[in-house]
Amino acid sequence: MKNKTRIVRWNTAAMLVVLTCTATVWMIAPLAAQETTLRVDVKLVNVFVSVTDRNGAIVGGLKREDFSVKEDGRPQTIAVFERQSEMPLNLTLAIDTSGSVKKDMAEEASAAHRFVHAILRLQDQMSLLEFATEVRELSPFTNKIAQIDRGLNQLHADYATALYDAILLGSQGLGRKDGRRVLVLVSDGGDTAKSTTYQEALESALRHEVMIYSIIDVPIEASAGRDLGGEHALITLSEQTGGKHFYANAGGLDAAFAQVSDDLRTQYLIGYYPHNQEPGRSFHRIDITVPRASTDDFNVRHKTGYYGDLQSVKN
């Protein structure tokens, strides 16, 4: 969120100052009228919005007046609107290298190579993480594709799955960047490291305004041995942050990465300066709709809200 400074001026009427010292009252002549400036910081809330139709096709060409924005149920005025944002893309690719996905690592690395080459522009930055028992950074933020490629060649397997640690650390790293912040997770779901909780991971993503895209890599979507709890967590994390989830077996990893790329390139940017906020709330809920369409016609995806107390955003 960006700050907007509103400047309010008024004339201070001549005033009479009375100073009392023991039994003596000192009178000071009226002060001359003067101009006083008050600065009030208002946060610009940026929301990236994806719209699809009932068949899942991306809906483009919508205008500012097609959207309605509410914060905590209170209507807001759209101050910024872009159909396709050219804001720099900051993307962290986090790949699960735990034992359960070891057999798929070569395919994951190969598909990730192609994704990086397709999505990264000169103005963009990408970092690379792997997570198993611990989270390891294989490449810091860079726009050099060769550096990301070298990192992908260093993937190695371990035992546990520190999924929520990866979300927490990935979100913190993205929070230091300006522009769009996206975390792409490739995992079969499920956290077995148990050092960071689901709620801590979600709060970190929301506080740092990170969109999570989950590519769920399971051999068979209907397999009885799958970690449904882990999958549900990935799906919910994506929904809460305005991202999306995909199954890798539905067309393969290349198709899943391509869908992530398409979604990021067709987002609307909507910004507003909150007014008439409900006092005492630290988390503000956002609801964006397209009023002229029925609820079944369009699926409007965006983050569910933001924290107004951003004291930890740079941690």
N, C-alpha and C positions, 0 to 999 in steps of 0.2 A: 504494500500500500504506500502511496506517495502522500506527501503533505501538501496542502494548499493553504496559503496564508491569506486570511481575510482581514482587511484593515478597516477599522471602524473609527471615525473621528467625531468629536463633539467639543463644544465650548464649555469650559468650566466657569460657572457663574462666579462673580466676585464673592469672596468669602471673608468672613470675619473670624479671626483667630483670637481666642481668649486664653491667655496664660495666667495661671494663678500661682502665686508664690506667697506662702503664709497668708497674711491678712491683706496683702496688696494685690489688686487686680490690674494687670497690664493689658492695655488695648493696643492692638496692632491694626493699622489702617487696612481697608479692603485690598486684596490683591487684584492685580489687573487680570482681565479675562485671558485665558490661555488655551491653546489647542492641545488636546491629549490624544495620543495614538494607542489603540489597543490591538494587539495581534492575537488572533485565534487560529490555531492549527486544526485543520480538518483533514482527515485521512481519505485519500482516494482509494476506493476498493476496486481492484481489478478482478474480473471473473472471466475465465475462458469457458466458452459455451459450445457444445457440440449438439447438433440437431439431426436426427434421423427420422425417416418415415416408418410406417408400420411394417415395412419389409426390410428395414435396416439400412436403406440407402441414405446417403448423406444429403441433407437438404441445404442447398446454397441459395444465394440471392435474397435472403431475408433482409429487411431494412430495420433501422432503429425503431421506427414506430410499430413494428410487428411484435416487439418484446415488451413485457411488463416485468418490473423488478420490485420485489418486496424484501425488506429486512425486518425480521421478527414480526411479520405480518403487516408492516407499515410501508405504504408505497414510497418508492424512491424515483428520482429523476435521473435518466441516463445522461451522463456528461461526456462519455467517451464511447465511440462505437467504431469498430473496424470489422469488415467482413472476413478478411484473411490477414491475420496479424503478421507483420514483418518484424516483430520484436525478436531479438536474439533468442535462440533456443539453448537452454542449458539442460543437458540430459545426462543422467547417470544410468549406466547399464549395469545391473547387478545380477550375476549369474550364480545359481545354486550349483555347487560342486560337491554336495554331500554324497555319501555312499549310494543312496537310492537312485541317483541320476547319473552315476559314473559311466554307465554304458552309453549314455546319450551325449557325453561331453564333446566328442568330436563333431557330431552333427550340430550341437548348439554353437560351438565355436565357428563352424563353417557358415551357418546362417547368420550369426552375429556379424561376421566379416562383411557379408553382403549388405546387411542392414546399415552398418556404419558408412559404407561407401555410398549408399543411396540417400541417406538423410542429412549428413553433415555438410553445412555450408560454411563459407569463410567467416561469417559473423557468429557462427554457433560455437559452442564449447561442449565437449563430452568428457566424462570420466568413466573409469571401468573398475568395478568391484567384483570380487568373488566371495561367496560366503559358504562356509561349511561349519566346522567347529568354531572358527573365528571369521571375522570379516577382514579381508585383505585388499588394499588398493593396488591394482595392477597398472593403472595409469591415472595421473592427476588430470584436471581439466585441460583440454587442449583442442585445437582445431586441426591438428596434424593427424591425418588418417593412419599414417605409417606407425605412429606411436601407439594408437589404439590397437592396430593389428599385432604389434609386438606383445602387447599385454594379453590379447586373446590367445596367443601361442603359449602363454605361461600358466594356463588353467591347470590345476591339479586337484585331485579328489581328497576328501577327508571324511570324517564320520558323521558328526552331528550336523544340525541345520540351524544356523543363527539367523533365521529370517527376520525377526523383529529388530535384532541388532543392526542388520543391513539397512532396514528402513529408517531406523533412528539416525545412524551415522550418515547414510546417503542424504537424508533430508537436511541434516545440519550442514553438510557440505554444499548442497544446492542453495541453502538459505543465504549464503554469502555472495551469491551471484545475482546480477540484475537481469530482468527479462523473464521469459517463461521458464519454469522449473519443472522438470519431468523426471520421474524415476521409473525405469522399465525393469521389472522383475521377471526373471525366468526361473521357475521353480515348480516342483511337484506339490508344493503346499506343505504346511506343517512346520512348527518351530519346536526343535528338541533341545535347544541350548538353554532356554528358560532364564536368561539374564535380563531381557527386556520384555515387558508385557505387550499384549496387543494394544491396550489403551494408550500406553506410552508411545508406541510406534505411530498410532493414528494421530495423537495430539502433536507429535513432532512434525508429521507431514502437513497437518493443517496450519500449525503455527508458522511454518516456513513456506506455506503456500505452494506445496508440491503436489502435482498430479501424479497418481500412481497408475501405471499400466501393467497389468499382470498377464504374463504368458504362462499358462498352466500346462506343464509338460508331464502328462500322464500317458502311459501306454495305451490304455483303453478307457474311454470316458465312463463306461458302465462297469468297470472292474470292481468286484466286491472288496478287494484289498486296498482300495484307495483311502487316503486320509481325507475324508469328507469335511472334517472340521478345519483342516488346513486350507482346503480349497475354498470353503465358505469365507474364511478370513481374508484370503486374497481377493475374492469377489467383492466383499464388503469394503475393504480398504480402497479398492478402485472406485466403487460407487460413491463413497463418502468424500473423496478428494477430486471428483470430476473426471477421473480417467475411465478406463474400460478394461475388461478382462477378455482373454481369448484362450481357447484350447488349442494346443499345438498340434493335436492329432486331427483337427478339422482342417485338413489341407497342408499340414506340415508347418514347421517353424518359419519357413520363408513366407508363407501366406500370413501367418500371425504377425510377423515383423512388418509386412507390407500394410496390414490393416492399421497397425500403430502409426506408421508413417502417414497414411492417408488421413487418419483422424486428426493428427497434429497439424496437417497442412490446411485443414478446412474448418478450423475453429473460428468462432466469432469472439471478439474481445469487447466486453461491456464493462464500463467503469462508471462509478457513481460516488458522490460525496454524501455520506450518511447524514440524514437530518431526522429530527424528531425521534432520536434513539431512546429506547427504554432504559432508564437508569438502573445501575446495579448489575448489569449483565456483563460477564467477561467473554462469553461466546455468543456471537450474533448469527442467527440462521438466515440463509439467503434462499429465496424462491424466485426462479425466473421461468416465465411461461410465455407461450405464444397465444394470446387470448382468442385470436380469430379462428384458431384450429381447435377441433375437439381433442379431448385428452387421448383418444385412440389414434389420432392422425400423426402426431409428432411425439418423439421421445427427446426431451430436452435434458442434457446432462451437464452438470457443473458441480463445483464443490458445494457442500452443504452449508458452509458458513466459515467464519473466521474468528480468531481470538482478538479482542480489542486491546488486551494487555500484552504487548509484544516484547516484553522485557527480555525474553530468552531467545529471540529470533536469530541472533548472531552467535549463539553458543556453539 
